[in-house]
Amino acid sequence: MDKGKPPSLRSSDSALFRVGRNRDGHWVVQDSNGLRGGLFVGRAEAIKFAMYESGRRPQAVIMVPGTLELDVSRKPPSTLRDDRQMFIRPAA
């Protein structure tokens, strides 16, 4: 396994990461799939996270002018979700 790449990178090498500030002044990172991101105190930490998650691809990190709010309401595509269900066997 390549220790230079985060485990989450396996899900999508083509994700773009938007970096900007929310209305409270915190730095926000959100990937284009809505699966990865976070709130950061400083710009440097936000960019460092985005660069790491993008596999050190500067072209995948986009600075957003204006306000960027972290959207935590998005659901992962069904191909990435763990759709296994727990089955309980009746006692014999």
Stockholm file with secondary structure:
# STOCKHOLM 1.0

chainA/1-92         MDKGKPPSLRSSDSALFRVGRNRDGHWVVQDSNGLRGGLFVGRAEAIKFAMYESGRRPQAVIMVPGTLELDVSRKPPSTLRDDRQMFIRPAA
#=GR chainA/1-92 SS CCTTSCGGGGGCTTCCEEEEECTTSCEEEEETTSSSEEEESSHHHHHHHHHHHTTSCGGGEEEEEEECCCCCCCCCCTTTSCCCCCCCCCCC
#=GC SS_cons        CCTTSCGGGGGCTTCCEEEEECTTSCEEEEETTSSSEEEESSHHHHHHHHHHHTTSCGGGEEEEEEECCCCCCCCCCTTTSCCCCCCCCCCC
//
